[in-house]
């Protein structure tokens, strides 16, 4: 067991998988010798060799295309897209090839590819380094979408994703790579080493895909969140003294609707929080599911707190970011309903 940051946990997951399975291969821009722009692959090439961990040209369509071919051939590639904002050139390969291969081959072929990519804002990355495109991938049958919120889950979920025979989009909230974030951007950053979180096993373990985690139990309102927003939501309800149940979805697809349904039927209220734009964001799907399954238990309308329907701003980042004030206002409104 060890205290790890999320970056270290992700690095450890890939290290474990490379050592356990000779078919696992890591590829991406600057991920070899340099160790990645966020250092998530630091030291892996030196340890496992240039044929297992290698740099690619700056060509996201080529990175995903090569990974799809490798997976069809029998390997387990783990391509990195340096920022989620740059995943779009590889979208056709992911949607038309990776997501469809098992179906179109009647199960004769599988597609064990795990696409890692940092996503989200909170680092002043502006409109081309802060996007949250997760909803696009949950719309694609055949893809799984995973978003961890802490080091323990990050390692266990990534190992599960790499060992899964279906393609997985693994989004990593870069704002919490080195420590959790309570939404108060003017406060000092706390590193993971000083936060009360589970220690991370240094060896192999898994966290199952499709299983949410109740990070805070409560009875007055259910808060659904994932990634960075888990920490912002939890800090907000605790600062306001609200008896809220905060659920970390962890996996958007497959979705743990059983845990969500049980919680909302208990509390009678639901607030959904995500950083992505509001229209057609994943929160809309969550709201529809909660309304369909829990209608007769709801004491107030399902409420969403999200980013705005604009490109991610640079100078007005904290106005766009769903912070404690906006989340707190939504909670107050729902509790009055």
VOTI-571910 format. One record per residue (C-alpha): residue number from 1; chain; x, y, z. Coordinates in steps of 0.001 Angstrom, whole numbers. Layout:
N
<r NUM, 'A', <X, Y, Z>>
...
! end
This chain:
337
<r 1, 'A', <0, 0, 0>>
<r 2, 'A', <1177, 3531, -727>>
<r 3, 'A', <-10, 7117, -742>>
<r 4, 'A', <-270, 8110, -4389>>
<r 5, 'A', <-1459, 11060, -6396>>
<r 6, 'A', <-3854, 10287, -9227>>
<r 7, 'A', <-993, 10641, -11719>>
<r 8, 'A', <1088, 8130, -9782>>
<r 9, 'A', <-1856, 5737, -9502>>
<r 10, 'A', <-2513, 5866, -13245>>
<r 11, 'A', <1174, 5310, -13923>>
<r 12, 'A', <1167, 2360, -11522>>
<r 13, 'A', <-1871, 827, -13250>>
<r 14, 'A', <-138, 857, -16621>>
<r 15, 'A', <3078, -456, -15085>>
<r 16, 'A', <1196, -3385, -13529>>
<r 17, 'A', <-620, -4197, -16775>>
<r 18, 'A', <2563, -3994, -18852>>
<r 19, 'A', <4293, -6402, -16466>>
<r 20, 'A', <1374, -8863, -16308>>
<r 21, 'A', <429, -9030, -19975>>
<r 22, 'A', <2920, -8894, -22871>>
<r 23, 'A', <91, -7844, -25207>>
<r 24, 'A', <-398, -4487, -23422>>
<r 25, 'A', <1139, -1596, -25345>>
<r 26, 'A', <1188, 2131, -24546>>
<r 27, 'A', <1326, 4717, -27330>>
<r 28, 'A', <792, 8433, -27779>>
<r 29, 'A', <2391, 11831, -28249>>
<r 30, 'A', <5467, 12350, -26049>>
<r 31, 'A', <4527, 9447, -23760>>
<r 32, 'A', <7768, 7514, -24200>>
<r 33, 'A', <11066, 9173, -23347>>
<r 34, 'A', <9416, 12359, -22036>>
<r 35, 'A', <6780, 10514, -19981>>
<r 36, 'A', <3762, 12493, -21154>>
<r 37, 'A', <2794, 16131, -20739>>
<r 38, 'A', <1376, 15352, -17270>>
<r 39, 'A', <4051, 12684, -16545>>
<r 40, 'A', <1490, 9887, -16395>>
<r 41, 'A', <3766, 7514, -18331>>
<r 42, 'A', <7052, 8603, -16760>>
<r 43, 'A', <9592, 5783, -16546>>
<r 44, 'A', <7472, 3195, -18363>>
<r 45, 'A', <9489, 3176, -21578>>
<r 46, 'A', <12775, 2839, -19689>>
<r 47, 'A', <11348, -105, -17748>>
<r 48, 'A', <9383, -1941, -20434>>
<r 49, 'A', <11149, -974, -23647>>
<r 50, 'A', <10502, 1089, -26758>>
<r 51, 'A', <8356, -1573, -28430>>
<r 52, 'A', <5903, -1596, -25522>>
<r 53, 'A', <5805, 2150, -24791>>
<r 54, 'A', <6385, 4354, -27806>>
<r 55, 'A', <5892, 7854, -29145>>
<r 56, 'A', <3650, 8620, -32093>>
<r 57, 'A', <3368, 11548, -34503>>
<r 58, 'A', <955, 14358, -33634>>
<r 59, 'A', <-1929, 12657, -35403>>
<r 60, 'A', <-4872, 11641, -33225>>
<r 61, 'A', <-6677, 9916, -36085>>
<r 62, 'A', <-3535, 7888, -36718>>
<r 63, 'A', <-3047, 7082, -33031>>
<r 64, 'A', <-6572, 5677, -32683>>
<r 65, 'A', <-6416, 3989, -36103>>
<r 66, 'A', <-3193, 2195, -35242>>
<r 67, 'A', <-4575, 1197, -31851>>
<r 68, 'A', <-7719, -241, -33481>>
<r 69, 'A', <-5574, -2322, -35819>>
<r 70, 'A', <-3387, -3521, -32950>>
<r 71, 'A', <-6448, -4535, -30925>>
<r 72, 'A', <-7978, -6396, -33868>>
<r 73, 'A', <-4686, -8237, -34242>>
<r 74, 'A', <-4834, -9378, -30590>>
<r 75, 'A', <-2902, -6763, -28644>>
<r 76, 'A', <-4222, -4569, -25829>>
<r 77, 'A', <-3256, -1032, -26808>>
<r 78, 'A', <-3617, 1901, -24413>>
<r 79, 'A', <-3384, 5035, -26582>>
<r 80, 'A', <-3159, 8420, -24910>>
<r 81, 'A', <-4780, 11498, -26412>>
<r 82, 'A', <-2850, 14357, -24869>>
<r 83, 'A', <-5993, 16441, -24194>>
<r 84, 'A', <-9609, 15356, -24649>>
<r 85, 'A', <-10063, 18439, -26840>>
<r 86, 'A', <-7964, 16705, -29504>>
<r 87, 'A', <-9825, 13415, -29573>>
<r 88, 'A', <-12184, 14511, -32352>>
<r 89, 'A', <-9895, 13571, -35290>>
<r 90, 'A', <-10031, 9998, -33951>>
<r 91, 'A', <-13800, 9992, -33490>>
<r 92, 'A', <-14582, 8123, -36696>>
<r 93, 'A', <-12132, 5351, -35805>>
<r 94, 'A', <-13673, 5041, -32347>>
<r 95, 'A', <-17314, 5175, -33444>>
<r 96, 'A', <-17224, 3355, -36790>>
<r 97, 'A', <-14506, 811, -36060>>
<r 98, 'A', <-13711, 258, -32365>>
<r 99, 'A', <-17286, 403, -31102>>
<r 100, 'A', <-18693, -1773, -33885>>
<r 101, 'A', <-16205, -4591, -34356>>
<r 102, 'A', <-17603, -7080, -31838>>
<r 103, 'A', <-21144, -6522, -33182>>
<r 104, 'A', <-20288, -6640, -36890>>
<r 105, 'A', <-18197, -9806, -36432>>
<r 106, 'A', <-20884, -11542, -34335>>
<r 107, 'A', <-18423, -11768, -31454>>
<r 108, 'A', <-15611, -13306, -33492>>
<r 109, 'A', <-13427, -10254, -32859>>
<r 110, 'A', <-13113, -8094, -29756>>
<r 111, 'A', <-11649, -4624, -29372>>
<r 112, 'A', <-9622, -4417, -26111>>
<r 113, 'A', <-8553, -801, -26511>>
<r 114, 'A', <-8428, 1749, -23667>>
<r 115, 'A', <-8161, 5381, -24720>>
<r 116, 'A', <-6771, 7563, -21929>>
<r 117, 'A', <-7214, 11317, -22044>>
<r 118, 'A', <-7076, 14234, -19565>>
<r 119, 'A', <-10302, 16260, -19653>>
<r 120, 'A', <-12084, 19156, -17981>>
<r 121, 'A', <-11051, 22593, -16851>>
<r 122, 'A', <-9843, 24322, -13748>>
<r 123, 'A', <-6288, 24889, -14987>>
<r 124, 'A', <-6799, 27968, -17198>>
<r 125, 'A', <-6443, 25878, -20329>>
<r 126, 'A', <-8936, 27910, -22305>>
<r 127, 'A', <-11318, 26650, -24941>>
<r 128, 'A', <-8949, 24119, -26537>>
<r 129, 'A', <-7591, 22489, -23373>>
<r 130, 'A', <-10605, 22335, -21043>>
<r 131, 'A', <-13424, 20524, -22818>>
<r 132, 'A', <-15565, 17742, -21353>>
<r 133, 'A', <-16797, 15629, -24296>>
<r 134, 'A', <-17903, 12583, -22293>>
<r 135, 'A', <-21557, 12742, -23393>>
<r 136, 'A', <-20555, 12163, -27024>>
<r 137, 'A', <-19117, 8777, -26174>>
<r 138, 'A', <-21977, 7634, -23956>>
<r 139, 'A', <-24171, 8046, -27047>>
<r 140, 'A', <-22164, 5402, -28916>>
<r 141, 'A', <-23308, 1797, -28478>>
<r 142, 'A', <-20270, -409, -27933>>
<r 143, 'A', <-18119, 2065, -26037>>
<r 144, 'A', <-17653, 2236, -22280>>
<r 145, 'A', <-16947, 5570, -20590>>
<r 146, 'A', <-15084, 5781, -17282>>
<r 147, 'A', <-14159, 8812, -15149>>
<r 148, 'A', <-12356, 8348, -11801>>
<r 149, 'A', <-12316, 10887, -8975>>
<r 150, 'A', <-9501, 9674, -6711>>
<r 151, 'A', <-6222, 7734, -6895>>
<r 152, 'A', <-7581, 4410, -5593>>
<r 153, 'A', <-10398, 4326, -8119>>
<r 154, 'A', <-8172, 5635, -10900>>
<r 155, 'A', <-5788, 2690, -10661>>
<r 156, 'A', <-8441, 21, -10105>>
<r 157, 'A', <-10715, 1322, -12856>>
<r 158, 'A', <-7848, 1696, -15342>>
<r 159, 'A', <-6707, -1883, -14770>>
<r 160, 'A', <-10303, -3062, -15244>>
<r 161, 'A', <-10528, -1028, -18448>>
<r 162, 'A', <-7275, -2391, -19874>>
<r 163, 'A', <-8319, -5958, -19074>>
<r 164, 'A', <-11805, -5450, -20585>>
<r 165, 'A', <-12407, -6869, -24061>>
<r 166, 'A', <-14497, -3879, -25147>>
<r 167, 'A', <-13247, -382, -26033>>
<r 168, 'A', <-13128, 1992, -23067>>
<r 169, 'A', <-12819, 5770, -23064>>
<r 170, 'A', <-10974, 6634, -19852>>
<r 171, 'A', <-11222, 10345, -19068>>
<r 172, 'A', <-8917, 11673, -16358>>
<r 173, 'A', <-9942, 14928, -14605>>
<r 174, 'A', <-6705, 16866, -14858>>
<r 175, 'A', <-7727, 19424, -12224>>
<r 176, 'A', <-7419, 16701, -9583>>
<r 177, 'A', <-4333, 14907, -10908>>
<r 178, 'A', <-2270, 16132, -7943>>
<r 179, 'A', <-4938, 16764, -5334>>
<r 180, 'A', <-8703, 17116, -4789>>
<r 181, 'A', <-10489, 20393, -5499>>
<r 182, 'A', <-13303, 21868, -3416>>
<r 183, 'A', <-14246, 24506, -5967>>
<r 184, 'A', <-12666, 27392, -4051>>
<r 185, 'A', <-10015, 28414, -6552>>
<r 186, 'A', <-8632, 31067, -4218>>
<r 187, 'A', <-7625, 28531, -1576>>
<r 188, 'A', <-4267, 26701, -1459>>
<r 189, 'A', <-4211, 23369, -3299>>
<r 190, 'A', <-4092, 20313, -1041>>
<r 191, 'A', <-1985, 17410, -2366>>
<r 192, 'A', <-3413, 13890, -2261>>
<r 193, 'A', <-792, 12975, 361>>
<r 194, 'A', <-2527, 15256, 2884>>
<r 195, 'A', <-6076, 14112, 2174>>
<r 196, 'A', <-7937, 11306, 3918>>
<r 197, 'A', <-8323, 8856, 1022>>
<r 198, 'A', <-7727, 5093, 759>>
<r 199, 'A', <-4149, 4030, 253>>
<r 200, 'A', <-3441, 2521, -3147>>
<r 201, 'A', <-2165, -1057, -3417>>
<r 202, 'A', <1126, -1151, -5277>>
<r 203, 'A', <213, -4382, -7065>>
<r 204, 'A', <-2724, -5606, -9105>>
<r 205, 'A', <-6337, -4957, -8085>>
<r 206, 'A', <-9489, -3878, -9893>>
<r 207, 'A', <-12480, -1627, -9323>>
<r 208, 'A', <-15433, -3001, -11323>>
<r 209, 'A', <-16788, -1015, -14230>>
<r 210, 'A', <-20449, -96, -13941>>
<r 211, 'A', <-20533, 323, -10161>>
<r 212, 'A', <-21044, 3739, -8553>>
<r 213, 'A', <-19742, 4718, -5117>>
<r 214, 'A', <-21661, 6495, -2371>>
<r 215, 'A', <-19005, 8897, -1108>>
<r 216, 'A', <-21305, 10543, 1433>>
<r 217, 'A', <-24522, 9135, 2847>>
<r 218, 'A', <-27521, 11367, 3456>>
<r 219, 'A', <-31299, 11503, 3454>>
<r 220, 'A', <-32409, 14942, 2205>>
<r 221, 'A', <-31184, 15084, -1396>>
<r 222, 'A', <-29173, 12943, -3818>>
<r 223, 'A', <-26279, 14592, -5654>>
<r 224, 'A', <-24984, 12809, -8763>>
<r 225, 'A', <-21495, 13758, -9929>>
<r 226, 'A', <-18296, 12384, -11427>>
<r 227, 'A', <-14659, 13394, -11699>>
<r 228, 'A', <-13678, 16756, -10235>>
<r 229, 'A', <-17284, 17650, -9457>>
<r 230, 'A', <-17528, 14862, -6861>>
<r 231, 'A', <-15181, 16843, -4622>>
<r 232, 'A', <-16817, 20200, -5345>>
<r 233, 'A', <-20283, 18803, -4625>>
<r 234, 'A', <-19225, 17053, -1449>>
<r 235, 'A', <-17433, 20131, -111>>
<r 236, 'A', <-20452, 22293, -887>>
<r 237, 'A', <-22995, 20141, 956>>
<r 238, 'A', <-20705, 19839, 3952>>
<r 239, 'A', <-20041, 23592, 4076>>
<r 240, 'A', <-23784, 24255, 3931>>
<r 241, 'A', <-24606, 21561, 6486>>
<r 242, 'A', <-26978, 19729, 4136>>
<r 243, 'A', <-27701, 16049, 4770>>
<r 244, 'A', <-27036, 15106, 1149>>
<r 245, 'A', <-26129, 11743, -333>>
<r 246, 'A', <-23306, 12263, -2829>>
<r 247, 'A', <-22843, 9562, -5456>>
<r 248, 'A', <-19700, 9258, -7553>>
<r 249, 'A', <-20857, 7590, -10777>>
<r 250, 'A', <-17301, 6472, -11697>>
<r 251, 'A', <-18607, 4778, -14862>>
<r 252, 'A', <-21043, 6666, -17088>>
<r 253, 'A', <-21541, 3691, -19356>>
<r 254, 'A', <-22366, 1110, -18138>>
<r 255, 'A', <-24297, 3177, -15594>>
<r 256, 'A', <-25127, 1961, -12098>>
<r 257, 'A', <-28787, 2954, -12273>>
<r 258, 'A', <-29649, 639, -9364>>
<r 259, 'A', <-27634, 2701, -6873>>
<r 260, 'A', <-29014, 5954, -8287>>
<r 261, 'A', <-32610, 4767, -8140>>
<r 262, 'A', <-32326, 3506, -4572>>
<r 263, 'A', <-30826, 6793, -3397>>
<r 264, 'A', <-33366, 9069, -5096>>
<r 265, 'A', <-36283, 6982, -3828>>
<r 266, 'A', <-34845, 7446, -332>>
<r 267, 'A', <-34205, 11202, -522>>
<r 268, 'A', <-36978, 12303, -2906>>
<r 269, 'A', <-34734, 14945, -4476>>
<r 270, 'A', <-31928, 14943, -7023>>
<r 271, 'A', <-29278, 17446, -8122>>
<r 272, 'A', <-26954, 16542, -10999>>
<r 273, 'A', <-23580, 18248, -11349>>
<r 274, 'A', <-21164, 18155, -14264>>
<r 275, 'A', <-18695, 20530, -15861>>
<r 276, 'A', <-19662, 19887, -19487>>
<r 277, 'A', <-22043, 22163, -21352>>
<r 278, 'A', <-25689, 21859, -20369>>
<r 279, 'A', <-27497, 21049, -23616>>
<r 280, 'A', <-27278, 17320, -24386>>
<r 281, 'A', <-24808, 16874, -21532>>
<r 282, 'A', <-24815, 13562, -19675>>
<r 283, 'A', <-26865, 15214, -16942>>
<r 284, 'A', <-29816, 15310, -19320>>
<r 285, 'A', <-29737, 11511, -19619>>
<r 286, 'A', <-29434, 11174, -15855>>
<r 287, 'A', <-32373, 13510, -15321>>
<r 288, 'A', <-34508, 11512, -17754>>
<r 289, 'A', <-33637, 8221, -16068>>
<r 290, 'A', <-34372, 9576, -12587>>
<r 291, 'A', <-37704, 11012, -13754>>
<r 292, 'A', <-38711, 7756, -15452>>
<r 293, 'A', <-37780, 5522, -12540>>
<r 294, 'A', <-38445, 7711, -9494>>
<r 295, 'A', <-41282, 10023, -10560>>
<r 296, 'A', <-43657, 9093, -7748>>
<r 297, 'A', <-40916, 9557, -5143>>
<r 298, 'A', <-39758, 13017, -6248>>
<r 299, 'A', <-40608, 15963, -3999>>
<r 300, 'A', <-39069, 18538, -6378>>
<r 301, 'A', <-37955, 18731, -10020>>
<r 302, 'A', <-34615, 17151, -10897>>
<r 303, 'A', <-32073, 19971, -11135>>
<r 304, 'A', <-28860, 20249, -13165>>
<r 305, 'A', <-25805, 22386, -12373>>
<r 306, 'A', <-23508, 22427, -15397>>
<r 307, 'A', <-21196, 24434, -17576>>
<r 308, 'A', <-22786, 26959, -19899>>
<r 309, 'A', <-23563, 26501, -23592>>
<r 310, 'A', <-20477, 28392, -24692>>
<r 311, 'A', <-16886, 27491, -25523>>
<r 312, 'A', <-14887, 27138, -22337>>
<r 313, 'A', <-13688, 30674, -21507>>
<r 314, 'A', <-10182, 31509, -20398>>
<r 315, 'A', <-10486, 34781, -18494>>
<r 316, 'A', <-13926, 33877, -17072>>
<r 317, 'A', <-13135, 30286, -16171>>
<r 318, 'A', <-14552, 30462, -12651>>
<r 319, 'A', <-17801, 31986, -13865>>
<r 320, 'A', <-18218, 29010, -16194>>
<r 321, 'A', <-17097, 26379, -13689>>
<r 322, 'A', <-19995, 24912, -11606>>
<r 323, 'A', <-18653, 26054, -8258>>
<r 324, 'A', <-19950, 26100, -4681>>
<r 325, 'A', <-22225, 29129, -5175>>
<r 326, 'A', <-24120, 27682, -8128>>
<r 327, 'A', <-24318, 24205, -6590>>
<r 328, 'A', <-25419, 25661, -3257>>
<r 329, 'A', <-28154, 27713, -4915>>
<r 330, 'A', <-29489, 24638, -6697>>
<r 331, 'A', <-29519, 22638, -3487>>
<r 332, 'A', <-31433, 25393, -1687>>
<r 333, 'A', <-34039, 25509, -4452>>
<r 334, 'A', <-34523, 21752, -4518>>
<r 335, 'A', <-34840, 21517, -745>>
<r 336, 'A', <-37554, 24190, -779>>
<r 337, 'A', <-39535, 22271, -3427>>
! end
